[in-house]
Amino acid sequence: MKNISFINLDAQRLKLNGAIEAAIQKVIHHGQFIMGPEVREFEIALEKYTGAHYAISCANGTDALSLALMAMDIRPNDVIFVPAFTFAATAEAVALLGAVPYFVDVDEKSFLLDQTSLKRSILDAQTRGLRPRGIIAVDLFGSVPDYETIQIIAKENNLFVIADAAQSIGGARGSKQVGTMADITTTSFFPSKPLGAYGDGGAVLTDNAEIAESIKSLRIHGKGKNKYDNIRIGMNSRLDTLQAAILIEKLKILPEEIEARQKISDYYSERLPKPIKKQDIPITIKSAWAQYTICSTNRDRIRDRLLRKGVPTAVYYPTPLNKLQAYRDYPIDPLGLYISQKLSHLVFSLPMCPYLTQKNQGLICQLLEKACHS
Ligand SMILES: Cc1ncc(COP(=O)(O)O)c(C=O)c1O
C-alpha cells in the first residue's frame, strides 16, 4: 500500500491548475519582490474575508505576535497570560521582549484556555505584585476560544486580549469570523497551516486604526513618513511579494477547503473507536481544522501500529511549555497545570488535508479501529 501523507500540498497545487505558477511568474516579471503590489492586494482580500478592518501582513506568525505585543507597548517584566498547551512561539514572543509569560491551564474537553485557571492566575499575579498587562488565547488546532468571556475577564482586570490564530484562519465562533474577536489577532501562513504559503508568512488583524498604524510602522524598522524616518524601534518583518501572490490564489479556495476539512472531521468523528476521545468542538464553533486531534492512554502503541500500516500521525504537543527548559522558570497557575500535562501524554493528530481521498479516510478509520482493539 502507498503511504498516506499527513498533508498533501501537491494535490492543492494541482487543483489550482497553474494559478500559483502564473502568480509566481508575474512577480518574477515585475520584480518588486519586497512590498510589491500583491502584498496589499492580499491584505485587502484578507480584510474582506475575515471582516477585520485592518490586515497587516508580516514575515511569520511569531513576528505577528511580537508586533502585536510591541504595538501594545509591552515592556520588560509586564505579565502576559498564555496557555501552557500550545506551540512555543506563543510564549517566545512575550519572553523575547523581556516580558513574563505566565502559564495558564487549558480545558480538558476543548483544549483551549481555561477561564477558571485564567482568573486564578490573574489574581495570583496581582497578589504577588507582578504587572499583568494582557492575555494571549490560542485557537488550538483551528478551534476558537470563548473570546466574549475572555474579553469580560480582561476588561475587569484592565488587560488586552490577543488571539493567536496561527491555526484558525477561516474559523468562526457564532457569527464572528476569526480575526474579529480580540483586540488584536495574529496568524501564520506556515505551509502546513489551513492558509499556508510556500515559505514563511504571517499577519496581524485588528479593528483599531491606531494599532494598525503602529504595526505598519513596526514591521518596517519603526518607519515614520518613510523608511529613513525611524520614529520607533521596530523589526524587519515583511511578507515577501512572492508569498503574497501565492496566498492570493490559495485564499480563493480556502472556504471550500474548510468545508472539505469539516466533512473529513465528521467522517472521523462518526467512526472513532470507543476508547478514543476527541477535541470537543461545540456546535457554535466553526473550526478551521488545522488538526484533527484525539486522545488515548495507548497513544504510542496506536501510533506505532498506524505507522507500520502507512498512516502517519503527529503529536502536538508532547510537552507543556512550563516543562520546557527555556520556560520552566516562569510563573504558573498556583494550582498547577494538570490538564496541559495530561493532554501532552494523550494527544495525537490524524492526517488532515482537504484532499484526503474517501478511500484513505476509510482506511485510516479501519486501521485505527484495529490498532485500538488488537
Ligand atoms: C499556535 C501557534 N502560534 C504561533 C506560531 C508561529 O507561527 P510561525 O511558524 O509562522 O512563526 C505557530 C506555528 O506553528 C503556532 O502553531
The ligand as a Gaussian input file, in Angstrom:
#p B3LYP/6-31G(d) Opt

LIG

0 1
 C       -0.174000      28.463000      17.991000
 C        0.954000      28.986000      17.167000
 N        1.429000      30.234000      17.398000
 C        2.418000      30.762000      16.672000
 C        3.008000      30.061000      15.639000
 C        4.159000      30.667000      14.919000
 O        3.973000      30.799000      13.545000
 P        5.225000      30.828000      12.569000
 O        5.761000      29.456000      12.450000
 O        4.642000      31.337000      11.286000
 O        6.215000      31.780000      13.137000
 C        2.561000      28.768000      15.344000
 C        3.168000      27.994000      14.258000
 O        3.239000      26.810000      14.251000
 C        1.506000      28.221000      16.127000
 O        1.031000      26.992000      15.886000

